[in-house]
């Protein structure tokens, strides 16, 4: 049975929601505190599991209370955890997140054990890679590990979906191994050098990715939807309009839902619509994994 393999990070999110985001040196009083399960890899694994796909998660957590809670959560979600590695020397990852009244956020991450998910760990998990599978991966683990996973999966015939977040510099050779890339406007700019502000600039950035060898490009544009470029289609896919409460994990939910739709062999236009719908639900709720919808909600 084919599956979605998610390689990535697991964090515990410490969230403060206040009227506004604080400026340097400023203290904002009146916030509400929440502690949630997060991490881009974990968020995407929870998304694919909740939307009905067999999911295997490869990550590294600390031997601490945060790691124990994360592992228990993965099991409850029905995620296969045989390759959730325990690091006895480093703590589990933690993210400090501030959210304002409009749902915008700023995030600082202490990666902890995530920074020690190494190439040899991926080699230990190599038996899970099968030709019909999908690899979904992000950039909250070492870039060398990401590139190793991408090339290994591609060489075995898997479809690789890369969510290049948080944006970092990647080897030029990696792009030809990617089936679909899902940057937001900022990540697209960092990778291509083109500031994405409208349809024209989104098209220009997408063309750069295509010229580098990426088969399909999806640039997420927030409330404007997503810009899709394939061999047969190029244009904006609109998203349902909602009143956002918290945009944390919206991109992770989008990428996870897109992977599910590709797993189900939906045409890419329909896959992006499916992902937009899932993300539009997520932004109406507080938290990362707490905001991710179940299949019946779509």
C-alpha positions, -999 to 999 in steps of 0.1 A, spaced: 0 0 0 15 33 -10 20 60 16 31 95 23 65 98 39 70 130 58 106 139 68 109 170 90 107 187 123 87 183 155 83 212 179 63 223 209 48 257 201 46 283 229 20 308 216 10 343 229 -20 359 212 -21 397 218 -36 428 201 -4 435 182 31 421 177 57 438 199 84 460 184 120 456 195 123 467 231 85 469 235 64 448 260 28 441 250 5 433 279 -28 415 278 -18 384 258 -34 349 260 -10 319 263 -14 285 246 10 256 243 5 234 212 21 206 193 38 220 162 69 218 139 65 219 101 71 182 96 48 172 124 21 196 112 23 182 77 23 146 90 -8 153 111 -25 169 81 -19 139 58 -31 115 85 -62 135 93 -71 137 56 -70 99 54 -36 88 41 -12 62 55 15 84 69 51 76 80 69 103 99 107 105 101 120 130 127 141 134 158 129 144 192 145 148 226 143 124 255 121 149 275 85 156 283 80 175 250 93 146 230 72 121 250 40 142 244 48 145 207 53 108 203 20 101 221 3 126 198 16 110 166 4 76 178 -31 90 185 -32 105 150 -25 71 135 10 81 122 36 53 119 64 62 143 90 35 137 115 61 125 108 88 151 144 89 165 151 97 202 180 120 208 194 116 244 218 145 240 196 173 228 162 187 238 131 186 217 125 215 194 106 246 207 90 275 188 80 308 204 51 323 184 34 357 188 0 362 171 -18 395 167 -54 404 164 -54 400 126 -40 365 128 -5 375 116 24 359 134 62 360 141 80 329 151 114 321 167 125 284 167 150 266 189 155 235 168 170 212 194 170 176 183 156 186 148 191 200 140 205 165 145 183 146 121 212 134 99 218 116 66 226 83 84 192 85 101 176 87 67 196 57 56 183 37 86 148 45 73 155 37 36 135 5 37 103 26 39 109 42 5 89 25 -22 83 35 -58 46 45 -55 52 66 -24 53 104 -19 80 122 0 69 155 17 97 175 32 105 210 45 136 229 56 135 228 95 161 201 95 197 203 82 198 211 45 222 183 39 197 158 53 169 174 31 189 171 -1 200 136 8 163 126 13 152 143 -19 178 127 -41 173 92 -25 135 94 -30 137 107 -65 162 80 -75 137 54 -63 109 69 -83 89 87 -55 72 120 -61 89 146 -40 70 176 -27 92 203 -12 78 230 10 109 253 12 102 267 46 118 284 63 136 294 32 173 286 29 198 282 1 196 249 -17 220 233 -41 210 241 -77 211 204 -85 183 196 -61 155 212 -81 155 187 -109 145 160 -84 113 179 -72 79 170 -85 61 199 -68 75 229 -48 52 250 -25 69 283 -14 50 313 -2 58 348 -16 87 354 8 102 319 2 99 323 -36 117 356 -34 146 343 -13 151 313 -37 146 330 -70 155 367 -63 121 378 -77 99 398 -53 64 382 -56 37 409 -53 12 401 -80 3 376 -108 31 388 -131 58 384 -105 44 351 -94 46 339 -130 82 351 -133 92 333 -101 74 301 -111 92 302 -145 126 303 -127 117 272 -107 105 255 -139 138 264 -157 157 248 -128 138 216 -134 109 216 -110 80 198 -126 52 217 -109 52 250 -90 27 262 -65 33 297 -49 9 303 -21 -4 339 -19 -24 339 14 -59 352 10 -53 356 -28 -50 318 -33 -21 301 -50 -3 305 -83 0 271 -101 23 264 -130 23 229 -146 30 217 -182 -6 222 -190 -18 251 -169 -6 284 -154 -27 308 -133 -43 317 -100 -63 292 -80 -86 312 -57 -91 302 -20 -123 305 0 -125 338 18 -126 336 56 -118 357 87 -84 345 98 -77 340 135 -42 325 134 -21 318 103 3 295 121 6 262 102 -15 274 73 13 266 49 19 233 65 -18 224 62 -17 235 25 13 213 17 0 183 35 -34 186 19 -17 190 -15 3 158 -9 -30 140 -1 -46 151 -33 -16 141 -53 -16 107 -35 -52 104 -46 -42 112 -82 -63 143 -84 -55 167 -113 -32 194 -100 -58 221 -104 -82 202 -82 -54 193 -58 -45 230 -53 -82 238 -47 -84 210 -22 -53 224 -4 -66 259 -4 -98 247 12 -80 229 39 -57 259 47 -87 282 47 -102 261 75 -70 260 95 -66 298 96 -100 302 114 -86 283 144 -58 289 170 -27 268 171 -7 246 147 -19 210 148 -50 220 167 -61 240 137 -57 212 111 -91 199 98 -103 163 94 -114 149 60 -151 152 68 -147 190 73 -136 194 37 
